[in-house]
Amino acid sequence: MRLLKYALLAGASLLPTLPAIAATATGSMNVRITITDECKVQTASDLDFGSHGVIDANVDQTSTINVQCTTGKSYNVGLSAGAGSGATVAVRKMTGPLAATIDYTIYRESTRTQLWGTTIPTDTVGGTGNGAIQPLTVYGRVPPQTTPPAGLYTDTVSITITY
């Protein structure tokens, strides 16, 4: 009898304690993304012809342009004539000391017969995107020419993707 009195005084129940039942509610959310047509120049390595003395033979070199386009999207990659004064797609010009220039040409294929320019589809490189990075090889040539003064000669060629 004393035990019962104590339990009642302490506010304890004589019934066993049951675990609480959790309540739940459910719902949903929509998840979406819209993919739009896009192309990007991811990277472009320098077209570096190295160091040479007299330019009495062809100096050939390659570089790579990495493009990435939406899967299924057709594209064309064009290369400008460059920033050299008087440059054309057929004869680009690197400029160096005393405004001297060195002529060079950029081609679309390894035999170096097809110029790479900006006229679609005449002298650009076309493709179809696959969603991944696609490498395009640039084939450059410095032909034999009168060798200008020693120094660094540079040019900047713009890359344009039309899609």
C-alpha positions in Angstrom: 0.0 0.0 0.0 2.8 2.3 0.6 4.2 1.8 -2.9 0.9 2.9 -4.4 0.8 6.0 -2.3 4.3 6.9 -3.3 3.6 6.5 -7.0 0.5 8.6 -6.8 2.3 11.3 -4.9 5.1 11.5 -7.3 2.6 11.8 -10.2 3.6 8.5 -11.8 1.1 6.4 -13.7 0.5 2.8 -12.8 -0.1 2.0 -16.4 2.8 1.0 -18.6 4.2 3.8 -20.8 3.5 3.4 -24.5 5.9 4.7 -27.2 4.7 7.8 -29.0 3.4 7.3 -32.5 5.1 9.7 -35.1 2.8 11.4 -37.5 4.0 11.8 -41.2 2.9 13.7 -44.2 4.1 13.4 -47.7 4.4 15.6 -50.7 6.5 15.9 -53.9 8.5 18.4 -55.8 9.2 18.8 -59.5 12.9 18.9 -60.6 13.8 20.3 -64.0 16.5 21.7 -66.2 16.2 23.2 -69.6 19.2 22.6 -71.9 19.7 25.2 -74.6 21.9 25.1 -77.6 25.4 26.3 -76.8 28.9 26.0 -78.0 32.1 27.0 -76.2 35.8 27.2 -76.9 37.0 25.4 -73.8 40.8 25.8 -74.5 43.1 26.6 -77.3 46.8 25.8 -77.2 49.3 28.2 -78.6 50.6 27.7 -82.1 54.3 27.9 -81.2 56.7 27.7 -84.1 59.7 27.6 -81.7 63.1 29.3 -82.2 64.8 29.4 -85.5 67.6 31.4 -87.2 67.2 31.8 -91.0 63.8 30.8 -92.3 65.0 28.9 -95.4 62.5 25.9 -95.2 58.9 25.3 -94.1 58.4 25.4 -90.3 55.4 23.3 -89.5 53.6 23.1 -86.2 50.2 22.2 -84.8 48.0 23.3 -81.9 44.6 22.2 -80.6 41.3 24.0 -80.2 38.9 22.2 -77.8 35.2 23.0 -78.5 32.2 21.8 -76.6 28.7 21.9 -78.0 25.3 20.7 -77.0 24.6 17.1 -78.3 23.2 17.2 -81.8 24.0 20.9 -82.5 25.8 21.6 -85.8 28.7 24.1 -85.6 31.4 25.8 -87.7 34.7 27.0 -86.3 36.3 30.0 -88.0 39.7 31.5 -87.5 40.3 35.2 -88.2 43.1 36.6 -90.3 44.8 37.7 -87.1 45.9 41.1 -85.9 48.9 41.6 -88.1 48.8 44.6 -90.4 47.8 43.6 -93.9 47.1 40.0 -92.8 44.6 37.8 -94.8 43.5 34.3 -94.2 46.0 33.2 -96.9 48.9 35.1 -95.4 48.7 35.9 -91.7 51.4 38.0 -90.1 53.3 37.8 -86.8 54.7 41.2 -85.8 58.0 41.7 -84.0 60.7 44.2 -83.4 60.6 47.5 -85.4 57.2 46.4 -86.8 58.8 43.7 -88.9 56.6 40.7 -89.8 56.8 37.0 -90.4 54.3 35.4 -92.7 52.5 32.2 -91.7 49.4 30.3 -92.7 46.9 28.1 -90.9 45.3 25.1 -92.5 42.4 22.7 -91.7 44.2 19.5 -92.5 47.6 17.8 -92.2 48.6 18.1 -95.9 48.3 21.9 -95.4 46.4 22.6 -98.6 43.0 23.9 -97.2 43.1 27.3 -95.6 41.3 27.9 -92.3 39.3 31.1 -92.4 35.9 32.5 -91.5 33.7 31.8 -94.5 31.1 29.1 -93.8 31.3 26.5 -95.3 34.2 27.4 -97.6 37.1 27.5 -95.2 35.8 26.7 -91.7 35.8 23.4 -89.8 32.3 22.0 -89.1 31.0 19.4 -86.8 28.2 18.2 -84.7 28.3 18.5 -80.9 28.2 15.4 -78.7 28.1 17.1 -75.4 31.8 16.4 -74.7 34.9 18.3 -75.5 35.9 17.8 -79.2 39.5 18.5 -80.2 40.2 20.2 -83.5 43.8 20.2 -84.8 45.2 23.5 -86.2 48.0 23.0 -88.8 50.3 26.0 -89.1 53.2 26.7 -91.5 55.8 29.4 -91.7 57.1 29.3 -95.3 60.6 30.2 -96.4 61.0 33.9 -96.5 63.5 36.7 -95.9 64.4 36.5 -92.3 63.6 39.7 -90.3 65.6 41.0 -87.3 66.0 38.7 -84.2 63.3 38.9 -81.6 59.9 37.6 -80.6 57.1 37.7 -83.2 53.5 37.2 -82.2 49.9 37.4 -83.5 46.5 36.9 -82.0 43.9 34.9 -84.0 40.2 35.1 -83.0 38.2 31.8 -82.8 34.5 32.0 -83.7 32.0 29.2 -83.3 28.9 29.6 -85.3 26.0 27.3 -84.3 
